[in-house]
C-alpha cells in the first residue's frame, strides 16, 4: 500500500498529463499557475491599505490563508499525493471559514446567534466537523467547496439590492464573469478531459487557478465595501480602480472617507 505522502497517491488526478515536462513536478502547468495566489494576497493588502489600517486582523488572516492555499495547491499538483490533496482542500475550507467569521454580516446571523463571538464559535465548530468529514471521501470535498460560491452569490445579490452605487454593481458583475469562467474551466477539466486530451489541450485546471484568483481580486473588495457599511459607521467606503478609471483592465480596491453615508 503506497504512503499517503507518495506521488500519485491522491484520489484525484487532473486532466494534464503527469511528468510530461518535469521528472519532479507531476502536473507542470497546474503547479506553476498557483503563482496567482501568491500575487493575490499582497495585492489585496497593498491596495486596500486604508481598510487594513482599521481592520488589520481579518485582512492579515485571510491573506495568510490565501498564501497557504497557494502553497498547498502547489504541493498537491506537484506530487498528486493524498496528503497534498487534503491540505489543498482543507486550506480552502479554512480560508472560507475565517472570511465568514470576520465578514459575514450580523443581519444574516441565525436567530440563536447574539454576537460575533458566538458566530466565531459556530464557524469554528462547523469547520472542525467538516475537516474531520473530509477524510471520509476527499474526492467530494472540491464539489462541496465550490457549492459555497452559490451562497456567496446569493449574499451579494441581497446586498446589491440595498446599494445604488453603479461602480459597486459593475464590480459585482465583473466578479461573476470571472467566477463563471473559472468554474467552467474547473468543470471542463473534470468532465470533458477526454475531449481536451484528444486535441492536446488538457490545461483548463491551470486556467481555473488564475481565473478564480481574478474573481477573488474583485470579490474581496466587494466584501470589504459591505463590511465598512456594517461595521465602520464612521467611514464611507469608496470604490477605486488601479491603475486608473480610464484603463481597460483595472483592479478594484476600497478607500475610506468621512463622514459615513448610506450606500
C-alpha positions as CSV (number, residue, x, y, z in Angstrom):
1,X,0.0,0.0,0.0
2,X,1.6,3.3,-1.0
3,X,2.3,6.0,1.6
4,X,-0.2,8.9,1.8
5,X,2.8,11.1,1.1
6,X,3.7,9.2,-2.1
7,X,3.5,10.7,-5.5
8,X,0.1,9.9,-7.2
9,X,-1.5,8.5,-4.1
10,X,-4.3,11.1,-4.3
11,X,-7.9,10.1,-5.2
12,X,-7.9,12.9,-7.9
13,X,-5.8,13.2,-11.0
14,X,-6.5,16.2,-13.2
15,X,-6.5,16.2,-16.9
16,X,-3.0,17.4,-17.5
17,X,-0.5,14.6,-18.3
18,X,1.8,13.6,-15.4
19,X,5.5,14.2,-15.5
20,X,5.5,15.3,-19.2
21,X,7.6,18.4,-18.6
22,X,9.5,17.6,-15.4
23,X,10.7,14.5,-13.6
24,X,9.8,16.1,-10.3
25,X,6.6,18.0,-11.0
26,X,3.6,15.8,-11.7
27,X,1.3,18.4,-13.3
28,X,3.6,21.2,-14.5
29,X,1.1,23.9,-15.6
30,X,-1.3,23.1,-12.7
31,X,1.6,23.7,-10.4
32,X,3.1,26.9,-11.7
33,X,-0.4,28.6,-12.2
34,X,-0.6,28.8,-8.4
35,X,1.6,31.8,-8.6
36,X,-1.7,33.7,-9.0
37,X,-2.4,33.1,-5.2
38,X,1.0,34.4,-4.2
39,X,0.3,37.6,-6.1
40,X,-3.3,37.9,-4.9
41,X,-2.7,38.3,-1.2
42,X,-0.1,41.1,-1.3
43,X,-2.2,42.9,-3.9
44,X,-5.2,42.9,-1.6
45,X,-3.1,44.1,1.4
46,X,-1.5,46.9,-0.5
47,X,-4.4,48.3,-2.4
48,X,-6.8,48.1,0.5
49,X,-4.3,49.6,3.0
50,X,-6.7,52.1,4.4
51,X,-9.1,49.4,5.4
52,X,-6.2,47.2,6.6
53,X,-5.1,50.0,8.9
54,X,-8.6,49.9,10.5
55,X,-9.3,46.2,10.4
56,X,-5.9,44.6,10.3
57,X,-6.8,41.2,11.8
58,X,-9.2,39.9,9.1
59,X,-7.0,41.3,6.2
60,X,-3.9,39.6,7.5
61,X,-5.6,36.3,8.4
62,X,-7.4,36.0,5.1
63,X,-4.3,37.0,3.1
64,X,-2.2,34.5,5.0
65,X,-4.6,31.7,4.3
66,X,-4.7,32.6,0.6
67,X,-0.9,32.2,0.7
68,X,-1.5,28.8,2.3
69,X,-4.0,27.8,-0.4
70,X,-1.2,28.6,-3.0
71,X,1.4,26.7,-1.1
72,X,-0.7,23.6,-0.6
73,X,-2.2,23.6,-4.1
74,X,1.4,23.8,-5.5
75,X,2.4,20.9,-3.3
76,X,-0.7,18.8,-4.4
77,X,-0.3,19.3,-8.1
78,X,3.5,18.8,-7.9
79,X,3.1,15.4,-6.1
80,X,-0.5,14.3,-6.6
81,X,-0.2,12.9,-3.1
82,X,-3.1,12.1,-0.8
83,X,-1.8,14.4,1.9
84,X,-1.4,17.2,-0.7
85,X,-5.0,16.7,-1.8
86,X,-6.3,17.0,1.7
87,X,-4.1,20.1,2.5
88,X,-5.2,21.8,-0.7
89,X,-8.9,21.3,0.0
90,X,-8.7,22.0,3.8
91,X,-6.8,25.2,3.3
92,X,-9.6,26.4,1.1
93,X,-12.2,25.4,3.7
94,X,-10.3,27.2,6.5
95,X,-9.8,30.3,4.3
96,X,-13.6,30.4,3.7
97,X,-14.3,29.8,7.4
98,X,-12.1,32.7,8.5
99,X,-13.6,35.0,5.9
100,X,-17.1,34.1,7.0
101,X,-16.2,34.5,10.7
102,X,-14.9,38.0,10.2
103,X,-17.0,39.4,7.4
104,X,-20.4,37.7,7.5
105,X,-22.9,40.5,8.2
106,X,-24.6,40.4,11.6
107,X,-28.0,41.0,9.9
108,X,-27.8,37.5,8.4
109,X,-26.8,35.7,11.6
110,X,-29.1,32.8,12.7
111,X,-31.6,34.0,15.4
112,X,-29.9,32.0,18.1
113,X,-26.6,33.8,17.5
114,X,-26.4,37.0,19.5
115,X,-22.8,38.2,18.9
116,X,-19.8,38.0,16.6
117,X,-18.0,35.9,19.3
118,X,-20.8,33.3,19.2
119,X,-20.6,33.2,15.4
120,X,-16.9,32.6,15.6
121,X,-17.6,29.5,17.7
122,X,-20.3,28.3,15.4
123,X,-18.0,28.8,12.4
124,X,-15.1,27.1,14.2
125,X,-17.1,24.0,15.3
126,X,-18.7,23.7,11.8
127,X,-15.2,23.9,10.2
128,X,-13.7,21.3,12.5
129,X,-16.6,18.9,11.9
130,X,-16.2,19.5,8.1
131,X,-12.5,18.9,8.4
132,X,-13.0,15.6,10.0
133,X,-15.6,14.6,7.5
134,X,-13.2,15.5,4.7
135,X,-11.2,12.4,5.5
136,X,-14.1,10.1,4.7
137,X,-14.3,10.9,0.9
138,X,-11.8,13.6,-0.1
139,X,-12.9,13.5,-3.8
140,X,-16.3,15.1,-2.8
141,X,-14.6,18.0,-1.0
142,X,-13.9,20.1,-4.1
143,X,-17.6,19.9,-5.2
144,X,-18.8,20.9,-1.7
145,X,-16.4,23.8,-1.6
146,X,-17.5,25.1,-5.0
147,X,-21.1,25.0,-3.9
148,X,-20.3,27.6,-1.2
149,X,-19.9,30.1,-4.0
150,X,-23.7,30.0,-4.6
151,X,-24.3,31.2,-1.1
152,X,-21.8,34.0,-1.6
153,X,-23.5,35.0,-4.9
154,X,-26.9,35.0,-3.0
155,X,-25.5,37.3,-0.3
156,X,-24.0,39.6,-3.0
157,X,-27.4,39.8,-4.6
158,X,-29.0,40.7,-1.3
159,X,-26.5,43.4,-0.6
160,X,-26.7,44.9,-4.2
161,X,-30.5,45.3,-3.7
162,X,-29.7,47.8,-1.0
163,X,-26.9,49.7,-2.9
164,X,-27.3,52.3,-5.7
165,X,-23.6,52.8,-6.4
166,X,-23.1,51.9,-10.1
167,X,-19.4,51.2,-9.6
168,X,-20.2,48.5,-7.0
169,X,-22.8,46.9,-9.3
170,X,-20.2,46.9,-12.1
171,X,-17.6,45.3,-9.8
172,X,-20.1,42.6,-8.8
173,X,-20.9,41.8,-12.5
174,X,-17.2,41.5,-13.4
175,X,-16.6,39.3,-10.4
176,X,-19.4,37.0,-11.5
177,X,-18.0,36.9,-15.1
178,X,-14.6,35.8,-13.7
179,X,-16.2,33.2,-11.5
180,X,-18.3,31.7,-14.3
181,X,-15.2,31.5,-16.5
182,X,-13.3,29.9,-13.5
183,X,-16.0,27.3,-12.6
184,X,-16.5,26.5,-16.3
185,X,-12.7,25.7,-16.6
186,X,-12.9,23.6,-13.5
187,X,-15.9,21.6,-14.7
188,X,-14.4,21.3,-18.2
189,X,-11.2,19.8,-16.9
190,X,-13.2,17.4,-14.6
191,X,-15.9,16.3,-17.1
192,X,-14.5,16.8,-20.6
193,X,-11.0,15.5,-20.0
194,X,-11.1,13.1,-22.9
195,X,-12.0,15.8,-25.4
196,X,-9.2,18.1,-24.2
197,X,-6.7,15.3,-24.3
198,X,-7.8,14.4,-27.8
199,X,-7.0,17.9,-29.1
200,X,-3.8,18.0,-26.9
201,X,-5.0,20.9,-24.7
202,X,-5.6,19.5,-21.1
203,X,-4.8,22.7,-19.3
204,X,-8.2,24.0,-18.0
205,X,-7.4,23.3,-14.4
206,X,-4.5,25.7,-14.6
207,X,-6.9,28.3,-16.1
208,X,-9.1,27.7,-13.0
209,X,-6.3,28.8,-10.7
210,X,-5.8,32.1,-12.5
211,X,-9.4,32.8,-13.1
212,X,-10.6,32.1,-9.5
213,X,-7.8,34.4,-8.3
214,X,-9.1,37.1,-10.6
215,X,-12.6,36.5,-9.2
216,X,-11.3,36.9,-5.6
217,X,-9.5,40.1,-6.6
218,X,-13.0,41.5,-7.2
219,X,-14.8,39.6,-4.5
220,X,-12.7,40.7,-1.6
221,X,-13.0,44.5,-2.2
222,X,-16.7,43.9,-2.6
223,X,-16.9,42.2,0.8
224,X,-14.7,44.9,2.3
225,X,-17.1,47.6,0.9
226,X,-20.1,46.0,2.6
227,X,-18.2,45.4,5.8
228,X,-17.3,49.1,6.1
229,X,-21.0,49.9,5.7
230,X,-21.9,47.5,8.5
231,X,-19.0,47.6,10.9
232,X,-17.4,51.0,10.4
233,X,-20.1,53.7,10.6
234,X,-17.6,56.5,11.0
235,X,-16.4,55.9,7.4
236,X,-17.9,55.9,3.9
237,X,-16.4,53.3,1.6
238,X,-15.5,54.4,-1.8
239,X,-14.6,52.1,-4.7
240,X,-11.5,53.0,-6.7
241,X,-9.7,51.3,-9.6
242,X,-6.0,50.7,-10.0
243,X,-4.1,51.9,-12.1
244,X,-7.0,54.3,-13.1
245,X,-10.6,54.6,-14.3
246,X,-9.5,55.0,-17.9
247,X,-7.6,51.8,-18.2
248,X,-9.4,48.9,-20.0
249,X,-8.3,46.4,-17.3
250,X,-8.4,47.5,-13.7
251,X,-8.2,46.1,-10.2
252,X,-10.7,47.4,-7.7
253,X,-10.0,48.5,-4.1
254,X,-11.7,50.4,-1.3
255,X,-10.8,53.7,0.2
256,X,-12.4,55.2,3.3
257,X,-13.9,58.7,3.5
258,X,-15.6,60.6,6.3
259,X,-18.4,61.2,7.2
260,X,-20.3,57.9,6.5
261,X,-23.3,58.0,4.3
262,X,-25.6,55.1,3.4
263,X,-24.8,53.4,0.1
